[in-house]
């Protein structure tokens, strides 16, 4: 299948494009390069364009005979979304309609949508199921939930088919090399912790040590980016007309910020200084997925569920590419 990936030159997108190509599909990367990296698209067809630009999207879909879209382009920082909600609702939500309408015009009826665990807000139970209450506590989660609701409308009215994948905390890098995480500025925990042994920062700040968790720091469910990418390939194959299928993607095990720092110490063999800091606004104390549905319905089986493996693949990428793609 010819698959257009919005935000395909980003961290997740580059891994999804590689997984699609390995499965015999033809990825076409569509990215405005505001945060993405041209080099990460490798040999895949590349179109530089903005999701806000409907005519450019339509042309890309027609030029490349696109049959499905993976919509990854988005702003993704929960903390930032609390202070800049307009940025998140405009780019993540409103512009999403431009893409859906371009798809209708081009006759493209399938989409995999990058959603997020942030749609759940502060969960009421230990392992979140897809049917749990959707009560985002930050505009990032709300901006993605709005798109999920739009998908339901478009599926019902226009017969389009969707898979919404609710990502938990994506980390790691393709162990075969060449692609990895390179955000500027970086805000995610694992790459920031690894900046300490790389000599790029003196210490890591722990945002909040007074949460209601065993060690007082926030708990998250970390998923290897290659396992996440594999789920996209399976999800494309599972899309059915007039339906929105929703899947959590995590490993079902939570690790505290302290535990992640410990894993990074173990993998790198470095001491890694950590210092307490204030809570970051918009952070729920604990987010852990049940991915039973993805395992049962998609036949998804994570290859790298172990946190130390995830960290060691991230570390291999950062050590060989201390400046990421070197294009900023
Ligand atoms: N975190 C932290 N220090 C940092 C960056 C993140 O303590 O420098 C914490 C953050 O508050 C959250 C967890 O690490 O509890 C994961 O944050 P990240 O931004 O990686 O992902 P999120 O959970 O926001 O998607």
Boltz pocket constraint, residues with backbone or C-beta under 6 A from the ligand:
constraints:
  - pocket:
      binder: B
      contacts: [[A, 76], [A, 78], [A, 168], [A, 169], [A, 187], [A, 188], [A, 189], [A, 190], [A, 192], [A, 204], [A, 205], [A, 206], [A, 207], [A, 208], [A, 218], [A, 219], [A, 220], [A, 257], [A, 280], [A, 283], [A, 284]]
      max_distance: 6.0
